[in-house]
Amino acid sequence: MSEAQTVRLSYEDGIRAVELARESIESYVCHGQREQPGSMREAFYQRTGALVRIESTRGRGSLRGCAGSYQSNDQLGHVIVDAAIAAASEDSCGSELNAAELDSVAVSTCIVRDVLLTDDPLADLELGHHGVAIDGGNRGGWLYPTIPVENDWSVREYLDRSCRKAGLAPTAWQDDDVMVVLFGGEVFREREPNGSIEHRSNL
C-alpha cells in the first residue's frame, strides 16, 4: 500500500524549512515559547510529515535531538515547528538543548514526500532515500533516512536497528504482526551551525 504526498519543495523552500526549525529551537530554548510560522511559503500550507534533527559539531559530534512524524494532518509549517521543539526537549535524547549549545549544533529537516507500507522491506527499501518506521502494536519507532548512509549500514542492519529503536527484537521486521513503513523525503541541512544549506534527495 502506498500513499503519495503532493509536497514538492524548491531549494528556497528547503532553506526556509531549516530556518524555521532553527528559529523554533532558539525560541523554545531561550524563551520557552512556541515559534509561529507566520506568513508561510505556499508549500508549507500542505499537509505532510516532517522530521527535525539536531547534531552537535563539538568534538566527534553527537545526536542532540531528533523528532517529528512521518505522517501528519497538520500544515507542514506547524509540523516543522512542533518537531523542532520536540527535538530540542529532554524527551528526545535525554537532556534538553541549552542556549550555550545553539552555536555548535547543525539543524536538518526531512520533508516527507511518499509513504509505503511494505510486505517486502528487503526489496523495497532504498538506502539514503527511505526512513524506516516500525510498528509492533504497543511499541514503535523510526530512524532518519540519512542514518544508514552516514554509518555504512546494510539494508538488514538498518531494519534491525530500527526494530531496536522501537524496543523490539532486531529481526522483528520479519514478523507477520509487525508493520514496516518506508517513508521517502527530501533532507535539507546546515553544512555547519547557522551555515549554508545543502539539499540531499534521491527522488
Backbone torsions as a table, in degrees:
resi	resn	phi	psi	omega
1	MET	NA	130.8	-179.2
2	SER	-125.4	139.3	174.8
3	GLU	-120.4	112.5	-177.2
4	ALA	-82.6	140.0	173.8
5	GLN	-97.1	157.2	-179.2
6	THR	-105.5	-3.1	-175.0
7	VAL	-72.2	128.3	174.0
8	ARG	-130.4	109.8	-176.7
9	LEU	-95.4	133.6	170.7
10	SER	-77.5	170.7	176.9
11	TYR	-61.5	-38.2	178.2
12	GLU	-64.0	-38.5	175.0
13	ASP	-61.0	-42.7	-179.4
14	GLY	-63.4	-40.5	176.0
15	ILE	-58.8	-45.8	-179.3
16	ARG	-65.5	-35.2	178.2
17	ALA	-60.5	-44.0	179.3
18	VAL	-69.4	-41.5	177.4
19	GLU	-58.6	-44.8	-179.6
20	LEU	-63.7	-40.0	177.8
21	ALA	-62.6	-46.0	179.8
22	ARG	-64.8	-44.3	178.0
23	GLU	-58.3	-39.6	-179.6
24	SER	-68.0	-39.3	177.4
25	ILE	-63.6	-47.3	-177.9
26	GLU	-65.6	-40.0	179.0
27	SER	-63.8	-40.6	179.9
28	TYR	-69.7	-47.0	-175.2
29	VAL	-69.2	-42.8	-174.2
30	CYS	-85.8	-29.8	-173.5
31	HIS	-128.4	-4.3	-179.2
32	GLY	67.3	26.0	-175.0
33	GLN	-116.4	154.9	175.1
34	ARG	-91.5	119.8	176.9
35	GLU	-65.0	142.1	174.5
36	GLN	-100.0	132.3	-178.1
37	PRO	-59.8	-23.2	-179.9
38	GLY	69.2	-149.7	178.0
39	SER	-74.7	110.3	-170.8
40	MET	-95.6	154.6	171.4
41	ARG	-64.8	154.5	-172.2
42	GLU	-53.7	-43.4	-177.4
43	ALA	-61.3	-24.6	-174.1
44	PHE	-79.2	-7.2	175.5
45	TYR	-87.3	-11.2	178.9
46	GLN	-77.1	163.2	-171.4
47	ARG	-112.0	113.9	179.3
48	THR	-160.6	172.0	179.2
49	GLY	-82.4	161.2	176.7
50	ALA	-154.8	148.3	178.4
51	LEU	-125.1	147.2	176.3
52	VAL	-125.7	133.3	-178.4
53	ARG	-123.5	136.5	179.2
54	ILE	-120.7	122.5	-177.8
55	GLU	-122.4	133.7	175.5
56	SER	-76.0	142.3	176.4
57	THR	-105.2	5.5	178.6
58	ARG	-78.5	141.3	177.7
59	GLY	56.2	-128.8	178.4
60	ARG	-82.9	-4.4	-179.7
61	GLY	81.1	155.8	178.4
62	SER	-161.9	159.4	176.9
63	LEU	-77.8	123.7	179.7
64	ARG	-101.5	-16.2	177.9
65	GLY	177.6	147.8	176.8
66	CYS	-156.6	126.0	-176.3
67	ALA	-156.7	167.7	178.6
68	GLY	138.5	-168.0	179.8
69	SER	-143.0	139.9	-180.0
70	TYR	-81.0	-9.8	174.6
71	GLN	-137.7	140.1	179.1
72	SER	-158.6	148.9	174.3
73	ASN	-97.2	-0.5	179.0
74	ASP	-85.8	162.8	174.9
75	GLN	-66.8	143.9	-174.2
76	LEU	-54.1	-41.6	-179.3
77	GLY	-57.7	-42.7	179.9
78	HIS	-72.4	-33.9	177.5
79	VAL	-63.1	-41.6	178.7
80	ILE	-62.0	-45.7	-180.0
81	VAL	-59.5	-48.6	-178.3
82	ASP	-64.7	-39.5	179.5
83	ALA	-65.9	-40.2	-179.6
84	ALA	-63.7	-44.0	178.9
85	ILE	-63.5	-44.2	179.6
86	ALA	-63.5	-37.6	179.8
87	ALA	-66.6	-30.9	-179.0
88	ALA	-85.2	-9.3	-175.6
89	SER	-84.5	167.4	-178.4
90	GLU	-68.9	-18.6	-179.3
91	ASP	-71.7	-17.9	-175.7
92	SER	-77.6	-63.4	-177.7
93	CYS	-122.1	21.9	172.9
94	GLY	94.6	-16.6	176.8
95	SER	-146.3	137.8	-177.3
96	GLU	-71.1	140.1	174.8
97	LEU	-62.1	140.7	178.4
98	ASN	-115.8	164.2	-173.0
99	ALA	-59.6	-33.4	-178.2
100	ALA	-66.2	-19.5	-178.7
101	GLU	-88.0	-13.3	-169.2
102	LEU	-58.8	-33.0	-179.2
103	ASP	-85.8	2.4	-179.7
104	SER	-126.9	20.3	175.2
105	VAL	-122.0	143.7	175.3
106	ALA	-104.8	139.2	-175.5
107	VAL	-109.9	138.1	174.4
108	SER	-134.8	153.7	176.1
109	THR	-126.9	144.5	172.4
110	CYS	-119.3	117.1	179.5
111	ILE	-99.6	118.2	-173.2
112	VAL	-74.5	132.7	-179.7
113	ARG	-117.0	-24.8	178.6
114	ASP	-151.8	149.8	-178.0
115	VAL	-131.3	132.7	-178.3
116	LEU	-131.7	120.7	170.6
117	LEU	-87.7	113.2	-169.5
118	THR	-110.8	143.5	171.5
119	ASP	-96.9	-8.3	-177.7
120	ASP	-139.4	73.0	-175.7
121	PRO	-62.5	-30.6	178.7
122	LEU	-61.3	-37.2	-179.4
123	ALA	-83.6	-34.3	-171.4
124	ASP	-89.6	-25.1	-173.5
125	LEU	-75.5	127.8	175.5
126	GLU	-111.1	115.0	-179.5
127	LEU	-63.5	135.0	-178.8
128	GLY	88.5	-16.6	178.4
129	HIS	-106.2	-42.6	-173.0
130	HIS	-101.6	137.5	159.5
131	GLY	-87.9	161.4	-179.0
132	VAL	-123.5	130.4	173.8
133	ALA	-119.2	132.7	-179.4
134	ILE	-114.5	130.8	178.0
135	ASP	-124.4	108.4	179.6
136	GLY	-107.3	35.4	-178.7
137	GLY	88.7	-98.0	-179.6
138	ASN	-91.4	5.4	177.7
139	ARG	-132.9	140.5	-179.9
140	GLY	-159.4	163.8	178.3
141	GLY	-177.7	167.9	-179.5
142	TRP	-145.6	161.5	175.8
143	LEU	-128.2	145.8	-176.1
144	TYR	-65.3	144.9	-173.9
145	PRO	-61.4	-31.3	-175.7
146	THR	-83.2	-11.9	-172.6
147	ILE	-60.3	-45.9	-177.5
148	PRO	-64.7	-32.5	177.8
149	VAL	-70.5	-42.5	179.5
150	GLU	-63.2	-29.7	-176.3
151	ASN	-108.0	4.6	178.2
152	ASP	57.7	46.0	178.4
153	TRP	-88.4	149.8	170.2
154	SER	-80.9	172.0	177.4
155	VAL	-59.5	-46.0	-179.4
156	ARG	-62.5	-40.9	-178.9
157	GLU	-67.0	-37.7	177.0
158	TYR	-61.8	-44.8	178.2
159	LEU	-65.4	-42.6	178.9
160	ASP	-60.0	-46.1	-177.4
161	ARG	-70.0	-31.4	175.6
162	SER	-64.7	-39.4	177.2
163	CYS	-65.3	-41.9	178.0
164	ARG	-63.1	-38.3	177.2
165	LYS	-60.7	-32.7	179.6
166	ALA	-82.2	-2.3	-179.8
167	GLY	81.2	22.5	-179.4
168	LEU	-113.0	168.9	174.9
169	ALA	-61.8	147.0	-175.2
170	PRO	-54.5	-34.7	-176.6
171	THR	-95.8	14.0	-177.2
172	ALA	-61.3	-22.3	179.6
173	TRP	-61.9	-16.6	178.0
174	GLN	-85.8	-10.6	-176.1
175	ASP	-78.3	143.4	-178.2
176	ASP	-65.5	-27.1	-176.8
177	ASP	-93.6	7.9	177.5
178	VAL	-108.3	128.7	-178.3
179	MET	-94.6	130.2	177.3
180	VAL	-112.7	121.2	179.5
181	VAL	-115.6	131.0	175.5
182	LEU	-106.7	131.9	177.9
183	PHE	-126.5	126.4	178.4
184	GLY	-97.7	149.6	-179.4
185	GLY	-165.9	177.1	178.2
186	GLU	-105.6	132.0	-179.1
187	VAL	-107.7	126.4	173.3
188	PHE	-118.2	131.2	-176.9
189	ARG	-148.7	154.0	176.4
190	GLU	-71.6	132.4	175.6
191	ARG	-69.1	-30.0	175.5
192	GLU	-150.6	164.5	-177.6
193	PRO	-52.6	125.0	-179.3
194	ASN	60.7	20.3	-176.0
195	GLY	-96.0	-166.6	-179.5
196	SER	-66.6	158.8	-173.3
197	ILE	-105.4	131.8	172.7
198	GLU	-106.8	151.1	-177.3
199	HIS	-113.2	124.7	178.7
200	ARG	-121.3	118.5	179.3
201	SER	-154.1	138.6	174.0
202	ASN	-106.5	12.9	-177.0
203	LEU	-81.6	NA	NA
